[in-house]
């Protein structure tokens, strides 16, 4: 038996099953929205005067109901339910202009364009975060084998995963969901 062919097939099958389980789980948990709440989106409060510790405390106190109001359905599925967007679906893949990628849930600075590179995976990829304390990580066993999950350090939102197959100088590939981030161009 040719194991060079078998191993990728098994890994792809595991990824597909994990992705489908995530989709089905989210669909089962999703309550029917009322007509008034369908298009409602809460405007984020101005938190610019709060310290990072106060911001983290504030966001961790947000209820699931409020997250559902603040975020689009897809943002909520990815950021709050650890979903994954389809590969090659994010317009952030093509961004090369100077600027900062921020958390779509709380505006925390996550990555800079100068650390972005084309990984060929279909998701925006970076070799390092924007700064110390921008992200946090945890172990994820959703696809049977362990992966390192990346979260926003401020609000805890799921961003993607980090792998040890990136370019120098870090050798890391932060593979992020574009829907979990917004892009802020650098002022000229």
N, C-alpha and C positions, 0 to 999 in steps of 0.2 A: 504494500500500500504506500502511496506517495504522501508522506506527512507534510511536505511543503505545500501541498494543495489543501489537505485536510484541515490543518490548523487555521488558516485564514477563513475557511468556510465555517468552522466552529465559532470563531470569534465574531464573524458577521452575524451568525444566527443568534448568538448571545446578545449582541447589541440590539438586533431587531426585536427580540423578545422583551428586553428591558425597555426599549422605546415604546412598544405596544402596551406593555403593562402600565407604564407611566400614563399613556394616553387614556386607557380604559379606566384606570384609577381616578384620574382627574374628571373624566366624563361622569362617573358614578357619583362623585362627591359634589358635582356642580348642581346647586339648587336652581329651580326655575326663577328667573328674574321677574320682578313686577314691571309693569309698563313704565312707571315713573323712574325706576332705578336702571333701566336698560342703558340709557345714554348718560347717566350721571357719572361725573368724575370729580372727585374732591380736589380743589386747588390746594397744593401744598402750602403750609403755613410758612411765613418768613422766619427762618431759623438761623439767619446769618450771624446773629449776635451771640449765639450759644457756643459754648466750648465743645470740643469733640466728645468729652465724657457726657455732657448734658444732652448732646444730640443722640448719642447711642442709647442713653436712658430713655429719651423721648420716643425714639423709633421702636424700641423694644416693647414699649407700652401700647403700641398701636394694635387694635384688635384685627382679627382676620376679616371681619365685616368691613372695617375701614380700608384695609388693604385692597379688598375687592372693589371698593368705590374709587380709590385713588388710581388704580392701575387698569390698563386694558385687559381683556380676557387673556391674551397671549402673554403679556407681561406678568400677570398674576400666576399663570400656569408655570412659567419658567422661574420667576423670582421667588415665589412663595411655596410652590409645590415641586421644585427641583426638576422641572421639565427641560426638554431640549428642543430647540427650534430646528427645522429641517436644514440640512447643509446647503450652502450657497443661496440662502434665502435673505440674508441681511444686506442692506445697502451699506452697512459699515465696513463690509469686506473691501470695498473699493476706495475708501478714504485714505488719502496719502498726505493731505495738507496738514500743516502744523496745528496742533490743538490737543485737547484732552477728552478722553472718554470717561463719562461720569455714570454713576449708578442711576438707572431709570426710576428707581423707587425713591431715592433720597438725595441725589445730586453729589454724592461723595466722589472725589477724584479717584479714579481707578488706574488708568493707563494713559500714556502719552503716545502720540503718533511716532515720535522718534524711536520708540521701543517696539513698534509694530513691524511685522514682516509677513510675507506671503508663505504660509505653511502648506498650502494645497489641500487643506482638510475641508474647506468650505465654511469655516467659522473665523471671525477675527482672532488673530493670534499675536501674542506679545511675548517678549523674552524676559520682561520684568515689570512689576507694578510701578505706578506713578511715584510712590514713596513708601517709606516705612509706615506701617499701620494702615495702609489703604485696603488691604484684604486680609482675610483669615482663611485657614484651610481645615478640612476634616477628612476622615476616611469615609469612603462611599463603597458599599458592597452591592449596589443595585444590579450590576451586571455579573454577579457571582465573584469575579476577581476584584481585588481592591484597587480603587482609584483615589486620587487626591482631589476632593471637591473644593472649589474656590467660592468664598462668600464675601459679600461686601462687609467690611469691618464695622461700618456704622449701623446698618439696618439688618444685617444677617441674610440679605437676599442671595439666592443661588445665582452664580454668574457662569459657571462652567467647571472645567477641570484643568489641572496642570500636569504635564508629562515631562519626562526627562529626555526628550528627543529634540530639543530646541537648539538654536544657534548659539555661538559664543557671544557675549562673554559669560552667560549664565548656564547655557546648556538646557534651559527650560523652555517649554511651550505652554503658555497660558492660553488655552483654547476656550474662548468666551462666546456666549450666546449674544448676538448683536441686539436682540430684543431687550436684553437686560441692561443695555447701556444707551446713553445719548451722547452725541458728539458736540463739543463746544470748540469752535475754531479759535485759534490764537488771534488776539486783536493785533491789527497791523499798526 
